[in-house]
Amino acid sequence: MRMLEVLGPAPALQVDEWLNTKSPLALEQLKGKVVVLHAFQMLCPACVQLATPQMQKLQDLFGGDEVAVIGLHTVFEHHDAMTPVALKAFVHENRLTFPIGIDRHDGDAVPLTMRAYGFGGTPSVALIDRQGRLRFNELGHQPDLGLGALIGSLVAEGK
């Protein structure tokens, strides 16, 4: 298993709207937890088939006590098809229960949080440690066992 070096402070989430949470989320309020940030698009096959179900499994397993799973719907293509209304239907139909933010746009094709994290596409996953530091940032679906080991190592750091 590779060591998780500190990549720097985790950039703030720049979100227009939140689903599955009563109030907007900020990384500052999640300090003390390991944060799994899942960047996805609902028309991305690897997101729909692999990464988003994996995130729901993480949410079901950890339940938010030590690990917070956050989805980031980060649309950089097919903007007209992936609207907030369509995303709400997607979340409902796929029974997703973790908080999901809609990444903010400023006129550029690539949304703000996606740019800040340097995500090269979707799915992407970032791991943020209990102190709010970015420790892992990768494009592509991560195998369950490897991702679980990385999350477990970050959880163990706080004990």
N, C-alpha and C positions, 0 to 999 in steps of 0.2 A: 504494500500500500504506500502510495506516495505521501510525503509530508505536505501539509497545507501551510504554505507560507502566507504571510500577511501581504496582501496586494495593495493595501491602502484603505482609507475610510470608505465605507459603502456610500455611494451617491444617494441622495434623497430620491424618494419616489415622487414622480410628477404625474399625478393622476387626475383625470377629469371627473370620474364617477366610480363609485365602489359598489360591488355586488356582494351579497352574503356577509355583510357586516353592518351594524347599526350606525357606526360613525366612521369617518375617514381614518385610515391607518397612517402612521408615520414610523419610520424605523426607530426614532428616538424612544417611542413608547414601548418598543419591543426589546430594548436592551435587557440583558439577562437571559434571553432566549436565543437559540440558534434559529436563524431565518433561512428558509429555503425559498428562493425567489424563482418562480417558473414563468419564463417568457414564452408565450404561445400565440398562435392565430387559430381561429376555429376552422379555417379552410386548409390548414397544414396537415397533410396525412400523418406524418410522424407524431405530431402533437395529439391528434385525435385518437390514433391507434395505440400509442405507447406512452408518451410523456404525461399527458393530462390524467389518464387512469392511474399512472404511477404516483402522481401527486395526491390524488384522492386516497390511494392506499396509505401514503405517508400521513395524511391528515387523520385517517381512521386509526392508524397505529399509534401516533404520538398524541393526538387529541389536544394539542396546543399547550400542554404543561411546560415542556422544555424546548419544544420545537414548534415554530410558527411557519406554516406553509402559506405562501402568498402567490396567487396567480397574477400575471401581468399580461393583459391582452394588448399586444403591441403590433398594430397593423401598419405594415410598410408596403403593402400591395393590395389590390382588390378592395380599395377603401369603400366603394359604393355598396359592396356586398356584405361587409363586416361591420354593420352598424350596431349601436348599443341595443336596439330592439332585437336584432338577430342574435347577439351575444346572450341576452337574457333568456331567449328560447333555448339556445345551446346549453347553457348552464342548467336550466330546468330539466331538459330532456336527458342530459348526462348525469343528473343527480350530483352535481359538484357542490360541495359544502364549504370549501375553503374560501377565504376572501379573495376577490378578484378585482383588480383595478384596471380601468381603461386608460392606457398610456396617453398622455397629452400630446397633441400636435401643435406646431407653431407655423404651419405652412410648408415645411419640409416634408418629403415623403416618409422620412424616418422619424418616429416619435421621440420625444425628449428623454424619457428614461432609457429607452433602447440605446440612444446615442451615448448617454452618460455612462452606461455600463459597457459600451463597446460590443453589444451583442451583434454577431454577424448574421443572424437570422433566427429562425425558430425551428424546433424548440431550443431554448437555451436555459441553463440553470446557473444560478449564483448562490453560493453559501456565504452567509454572514455570521460571524461569531457573536458570542454574548456581549462583547464590547462594541459591536457595531462596525467591525472591520471586515472587509471583503477578503475571503479566504480561497474561494474557488469560483471560476467563471468560465463556463465551457459551452460551446455550440454543440447541439446534437443530443439525442437521447442518451442518457447515462444508464448503464446496466444496473439493475436493482441492487445486486450484492455490493458493487463498488460504491454506488451512491450511499447505500446504507452504512457502509464502513466509514465513509468520510463524515457523514452526519454523526455517527456514533463517536468518532474521535473528537469532534467539536463539542458534543454534549459532555464527554468525559473531561475535557479541559476545565470545565467549570466546577468540577467536584473536588 
